[in-house]
Amino acid sequence: MARDLGLFLKHVLGSSSREFFAALQEAGISFTQLKCLGRLSEADEPIALGRLSEGLGLSLAATSRAVDGLVQRGEIKRQEDPSDRRSKLVSLSARGRVTYERILAVRLAGVRRFVETLEPAESEALAAALRPIVERLGR
């Protein structure tokens, strides 16, 4: 099943890769920066830079470089942590949210195009299989 799911994801995501990477280029951000925007879009409050780095599985240096570029572009806001002046907190700006959602929309359009190619029975079967998984994930 893992192999089949991997092939499925490769096909679905690969079919929109050209548009996805063009959207990244047009936005002027790297894949690492997109990962930062994505993680911050899920946060309810500003996140310490170290915690963002851990959550992304990136080094603190790589995360800092990505964040620096995003701060300069106005995509992320950075502030001192009131409880620890040595630590910085980062959060998504309104501009960053728009950028993230625009790039995510490109990816979702590719998924939508794939879904439209399915036969009705395939579509129903896929929806039925995904429903309990999506509910468990809380989305």
WOKA-V638186 format. One record per residue. N is the residue number from 1. RES is the residue in one letter. PSI is psi as a letter, one per 20 degrees, with the letter a starting at -180 (NA if undefined). Layout:
n->[N | N]
res->[RES | RES]
psi->[PSI | PSI]
This chain:
n->[1 | 2 | 3 | 4 | 5 | 6 | 7 | 8 | 9 | 10 | 11 | 12 | 13 | 14 | 15 | 16 | 17 | 18 | 19 | 20 | 21 | 22 | 23 | 24 | 25 | 26 | 27 | 28 | 29 | 30 | 31 | 32 | 33 | 34 | 35 | 36 | 37 | 38 | 39 | 40 | 41 | 42 | 43 | 44 | 45 | 46 | 47 | 48 | 49 | 50 | 51 | 52 | 53 | 54 | 55 | 56 | 57 | 58 | 59 | 60 | 61 | 62 | 63 | 64 | 65 | 66 | 67 | 68 | 69 | 70 | 71 | 72 | 73 | 74 | 75 | 76 | 77 | 78 | 79 | 80 | 81 | 82 | 83 | 84 | 85 | 86 | 87 | 88 | 89 | 90 | 91 | 92 | 93 | 94 | 95 | 96 | 97 | 98 | 99 | 100 | 101 | 102 | 103 | 104 | 105 | 106 | 107 | 108 | 109 | 110 | 111 | 112 | 113 | 114 | 115 | 116 | 117 | 118 | 119 | 120 | 121 | 122 | 123 | 124 | 125 | 126 | 127 | 128 | 129 | 130 | 131 | 132 | 133 | 134 | 135 | 136 | 137 | 138 | 139]
res->[M | A | R | D | L | G | L | F | L | K | H | V | L | G | S | S | S | R | E | F | F | A | A | L | Q | E | A | G | I | S | F | T | Q | L | K | C | L | G | R | L | S | E | A | D | E | P | I | A | L | G | R | L | S | E | G | L | G | L | S | L | A | A | T | S | R | A | V | D | G | L | V | Q | R | G | E | I | K | R | Q | E | D | P | S | D | R | R | S | K | L | V | S | L | S | A | R | G | R | V | T | Y | E | R | I | L | A | V | R | L | A | G | V | R | R | F | V | E | T | L | E | P | A | E | S | E | A | L | A | A | A | L | R | P | I | V | E | R | L | G | R]
psi->[h | g | g | g | h | g | g | g | h | g | g | g | h | h | i | j | g | g | h | g | h | h | h | g | g | h | i | k | q | r | h | g | h | g | h | g | g | g | g | h | h | i | q | i | r | q | p | q | g | h | h | g | g | g | h | i | k | q | q | h | g | g | g | g | g | g | g | g | h | h | g | h | i | j | h | q | p | p | r | q | o | h | i | n | i | i | q | q | q | q | r | p | r | g | g | h | g | g | g | g | h | g | h | h | h | g | g | h | h | g | g | g | g | g | h | i | i | q | q | g | h | g | g | g | g | g | g | h | h | h | g | h | g | g | g | h | i | k | NA]
